[in-house]
Amino acid sequence: MKIAVAGSGYVGLVSGACFADFGHDVVCVDKDQSKIDRLHDGVMPIYEPGLDALVETNVKAGRLTFTTDLAEGIRGAAAIFIAVGTPSRRGDGHADLTYVHAVAREVGEALAHDCVVVTKSTVPVGTGDEVERIIADTGCAHRVSVVSNPEFLREGAAIGDFKRPDRIVIGAEDDFGRETMRQVYRPLHLNQSPILFTNRRTSELIKYAANAFLATKITFINEMADLCEKVGADVQDVSRGIGMDGRIGPKFLHAGPGYGGSCFPKDTLALLKTAEDAGAPSRIVEAVVKVNDTRKRAMGRKVLDALGGPEAARGKTAALLGLTFKPNTDDMRDSPAIAVAQALGDAGVEVKAYDPEGMELAAPLMPAVTMCKSAYDAIEGADAVVIVTEWDAFRALDLARVKDLANAPVLVDLRNVYRPDEVRAAGFEYSSIGRAGPKEAS
């Protein structure tokens, strides 16, 4: 089957490469000529473990090609996936559907055969209806079924998520759309990947509801972490204790500096706007968004406290280890590190940083931060070392070397990577998330 994917960013490129690996003939289309040129040269526009090898294999096999010509790319395609960005719209938080609508219009104008058009981008309820209308308004005379097929890819584990999904959600309004999508995902039949068929609007809402629920779990355990610090409890044990309940589950119950990335921040905002417009406001999600935004800045104050307070911190240096919103990605969108660095800079603290993959994208977002060549380069001369992102490279730091390089043995662990007793035994002043200090624990 020939598949066209409009958009060669994170979702489009991963989806296209995986579809090609299933044996489909895939064309990835993008308006950015430089991105297509880099892909032709084997240079990935994003960092995702294993993606470069997957792309290379399928390009060599002739199953995966790249172009800037949408009309050429969709010629003969049984399914055309729309996988362009839907960022939060400035001013009101609604999802910006400019790119989705532009692709729909161009597809309608160029289409010369019956096909299925699939919204893979995360879009608000009712977007499929609008895509259908736009294509019809172009005068397209061919049968087109517009289908919703949201993605559930975790950055850093996207290829595995695509090939071994928890579920495949397909929102279709006719048999033509449903049967075509069955053929698209037929290679996953042997894996017994569950496929949920719904109507289009339900499928669109499932994506937003899933992300909002996961964001709620993260925010809930972060609030419990704050309570743990006040009453002398351990949030990691609290997480284990409630996560053993099959109704709750252990995932997304790791306390930290707040969620970020390409999905949760914009999707929770978009869901809020959709709910508000529909006259069914979501107060829980509203609270989640507010608490998460507040928490990121609070992490900066936590570091200032470790430096002796706002007044004492002025003129000191902090080393941030990890800048991306999570490990195994270069994504800096809404990363907690941005708010932490801003809070420290506002207090007169010099900030140095190191991240294994994110510094190129981080530099323009954090112009006052000095980017370093390694974790130990950042630590040298620092008055506090702060673990912001739990990259594997930061899980087994040589604490003796850290102590020798730093101005002061202060470690702020915003991801609870280390055991408090071990770090304190090494001579550090140590603070983490939701775990009582020595005084509270005694």
N, C-alpha and C positions, 0 to 999 in steps of 0.2 A: 504494500500500500504506500502511495506517496502522501507525505505529510508536509505541510508548510507551517513554519513557526514565525510569526511576525513579532520581532523583538528578540534581541540576542544578549539580553542582560542575564541576571541570575536565574530567573525562572525559565526564560526562553532557551538559554543555552544548555542548561542542565536537562531540561525536558527533551530538547531536540537531540542531544547526544545520547540520551537513554533510549529514546524511540529508535534511533539509528542502530543502537546496540541490540535492540530486539529484532532487527532485520528489516525495518521499514526504510524506505527511501525518503530522506529528510532534507529539506532546504530551510536554512535559517536566514531570515531577512532582517536587515537593520538599515536605517537611514544614515547611520554614522559610518561614513566611508573609512575613516581611520580605524574604527573597531573591526570592520570587515577585513581590512588590509592586515591588521594584526592577527586576526583569526587565520587568515590564509598563511601567515608566517608561523602559525603554531603558538602565538602568544595569547594567553587567556586575559580577558578584560577584568576578571574577578579571581580571587583566590578561593578555591574549593578543592580539598584533598581528592586527588585521583581524576579530576576533570580534564587536565591536560592530556593524560594518557588515554582517556576514553575518547576524547575528540580526535587525537592523532590516529588511533586505531580505526575509527569509523571513517575518517577522511581518506585514509589509505585504502580502505575497502570499497570506497566509492559510494557509501551509503549516506554521507553527510557532506553537504556543500553550503556555501555562504554567498549571499548576494545582497546588493542594495536595491535591486529591481523587484518590487513586489509583484508586478504583473507577470514577470517571468517566473518568479518563485512559486506562485500559486497555480501556475498552469498545470492542469491535470491532477491537482491534489484532491484526494477524497475528503481530507479534513484540513482546515486552516485554523491554527491556534493563534489567538491574540494573547500575547504575553508581554505587553508593554507596561511601563510604570503607571501607577495610580497614586501619586504622592498626595499628602494632605494639601488641600487648596489654601493658599494664603488668605488669612482674614477670617475664615469661618470653620475650618477643620473638615469640611466635606472632602470626599475623595475627588481628585481632579481627573476627570475622564476625557480630557482633551485628546490624549494619544489613542485611547480606545476608539473614540468616535472617528478620529482621522483614519485609522486603519479600516474600520467598517466601511467608511465612505469609499476609500480607495479599492477595497475588495469588491464592493458592489459595482464600481465603474469598470473594473477589469475582468470580472468573472465571466467565463465562457462555457461553463458546465455546471451540472448539479453538484452540490457539495454540502458539507457540514461546516459551519463556522463556530468555533469553540472559544468561549472566554475563559482563558487560563489565569488572566490577571485577577487580582482580588478586587471585586467591584460591588457596589451597593445593590440592594434588592431593586429589581426593575431595570437594571442595565441591559440585560438580554433583550427585553422588550424594545429598548431604544436602539440597540444594535440592529435588531430585525427591521425596525422602522427606517433607519438610515439606509440600509441596503435596499429596501423596497423603494425608497425615494430616489435612488439613483437610476431607476428604470430597469434594474436587473430582471431579466425574463426567465432566469433559471431557478430551479427548485433549491432553496437554501433553508436548511434547518439550523437555527441558532441554539447552541447547547452551552450549558454552564458546567465546567469541570475544574473546580478550585484545586489549587496545589496545597500540599501539607508538608513542605520540605523544610527541614531544619538546616540552617547554615552550618557547614562543617560536617554534615552527615547526609547531604542532599541526595547523593547517588544511591546510597543504601535505602533511603526513604522512598525514592522513586521506584526502585526495583523490587523492594520488599515492603510495600505500603501496608499500614494498618487497615486502610480502606480506600476505595476509589469512589468518589461521589460524582454522579452524573445527573444533571438536571436537563431533561429533554421534554419536548412537547409533542413529539410524534415518533412513529416507529422508524422512520428513516434515520433520524438522529440517534435513537437508541441502538439500532443495529450497526450503524457505522462505528459508534463508540465501542461496541462490543468487539468489533474487528480490530480497532486501534489497540485495545488492551488484551486481546486474545493471548499474546505471548505470556501474560502473567497468570493464565489459567492454571498452569502446572503448579504455581506457587499457592494456588487456592486463595488468592487475594480477594477479599470480599468487595463486591461492587454494589453500591447503594444507588438505585435509580429513584429519582424524585422528580417533581416538576421543577422548572427553571428557577423560580423565585426561592423555593426552599433550599436548593443547592447554593444559591448565592448567600443566603443567610447562614447556612451551616458554617461556612468559612469564618465569618465574622464572630459568630457565637462561640466557635471553638477557640479562637484567639483571645476573645474577651474572658472566657472561662479560665484559660491558662494564665492570663495576666492577673486574674483575680486570685488564683492560688499563690502566685509569686508574691503579690502584695499582701495577702493574708499572712503568710509565714514571715514576711518582713516585719509586719506589725507585732506578731508574736515574739519575734527576736527582740524588739524594743522592750516588750514587757518582760522577757526573760532577763535582760540586763538589769531591770529595776528590782526584780524579786529574787535574783540569785538562781535562776533556772538555766538549763542548757537547751538552746533551740534545736541543736542537732538531735538530741534525744527526743525532744517534742516532735520533731519531724518524723523520726522513726516510729514513735509511738502512735501517731495518728495515721502515718502512711501504711502501717500494717493492716489497717482497716480496709477491707476490700472495696468498700463504698467510696473511699477517699483515694487510696493509691499513693505510692511514694514519689511519683514524678512531679517536678516543678514545686517541690517543697524545700528548696535549698535557699536559705536566707542569704541576702547579699545587698549590693548597693542600688538595686532597682533594675527593672527591665529596660531594654533598648532595642535597637535593631531596625530592620526594614518593615516589620509586620506589626508587632504589638502596639507601638505608639500610634501609628496612623490608623490601624484598624479599629482600635478602641474609640478613637475620635470619630471615625466615620460611622461606627455603629451608634454612637451617641446622637449624631446628627440625623441619622435615619430614623431612630426611635423618636426623637423630638419632633421631626416632621410628620411622623405617622400618628402622633398624639399618644404615644406609649413610652414616655421617658424611662430610661434605665438608670435608676438612682445608684444601684450597686456599681455599675461600670463607671458612672460619673465620679464616685468616690475613689475607685481604683486609679483613675487617671490623675486625680488631684493628689492622692497619697504618694503615688510613684514620682510625680514631678517634685514634690517636696522632699522626698527621701534622697534624691540624688544630691541636692544641695546640702542636706544634712550630713552626708558622708564627708563633704569638705570640712564641715565643722568638727567632725570626729577626728580628722587628721590634725586640725588646729589644736584641739584639746590635747592630743598626744605630743604636740610641740610645746605645750605649756600654756596654751590659751592664746587668743587672738593678739594680745599685746606682746607676749613673749615670742610669738611665732614670726613677727615681722623681721625680715632680714635673714631668716633661716632658709634652708633648702630642703625640699622634699623630692624623693625619687619615686615616680610612678612606674610600676611594673605592670604592663598591659594597658592598652588603650582601646582596643576594639570592644564591642559590647559583649562578646563571648569569644572563646578560643576557636581556633581553626577557621577563621575568616578574616578578611581585611575590612569588614564592614564597620564604619564609624558612626552610622546613623543613630542619633539619640543615645550614644554611648554614655554611661554614667561618668566615664573619665573626663568628658568635656566639662560637666558641671563641677566635678571635683577640682580640676585644674583651674577653672574660673574662680571658684571660691577661695582657693589658696592664693591665686594671683591678686585677687581683690584685697586680701589681707597682707599683701607685701611679702609673700613667700616666693622664693625662686623655685621654679619647677623644672626638673629634668625627667626624661621619660625614655622607656624602651619598650617596643612591642615587636614580636617576631615578624609580623606581616602588615601591620596597620599604619606604620609611621608615614608613608607617602601620602595616604589619604588624611591622616591626622594633622599633618603639618599646617595646611592652610586653615584648619578649624581651630588650631591652638597656636597662633603665631608667637605667643610669649613663652612657649615651652621649648626647652632645649632638647632636641632629639639625639639620643646617644647610640653608640655602636653595639652595646651589649648591656645586659642587666647590671653587670659589675661596673661598667663605665658610668651608668646612671647612679649607682649606689655610692660611688666614690665622693666623699665630702658631704654626703647628705645627713641631715639631722633627723630624718625619718624616712623609712622605706615603706612604701604603700603598695600592697598587692591589690590591683584593681580588677584584673582579668586572670582567670585561673589557667593560663597556658601551662602545658606540661613542663616547659623549661623553668618554671618558677616553683615547682612542687618539691624540688630537692636542692635548694640553694645551699651552698657551703656557708653555714651560719658563722663559722669562725672567720672566714674570709670577709663576709658581710660586716662583721663587727670590726675587723681591722680597717676596712675601707671607709666605713661611715664615720661621720663626726660624733654620732651618738647612737647607742644600741637601742633604737626605737623601731619596732615593726608593727605596722597597722595592716591587719589581714582582713580585707573586705570580702573575702571569699571563703574564709575558714579552711584554708589549705593546710595549716599546721596545727599540731597539738599544743595547747597552751603550756603544759608542763614541760615539754621538751624545749620550747623556745625560751621560756623563762629560766630553765636550767642552764641554757647557753649564755645567760647573762643579759637578756633583752627585756626591755619594757615592752609588753605585748598587749595589743588590744585587737579584738575580733568582733564578729557580729553575733549578738544573742548568747554569748557565753560569759558567765560571771567572772570577774577578776578575782585575784587572791583574797581581797578583803571580803567581798560579797560571798565567796564560796566557803569561808572559814566559819 
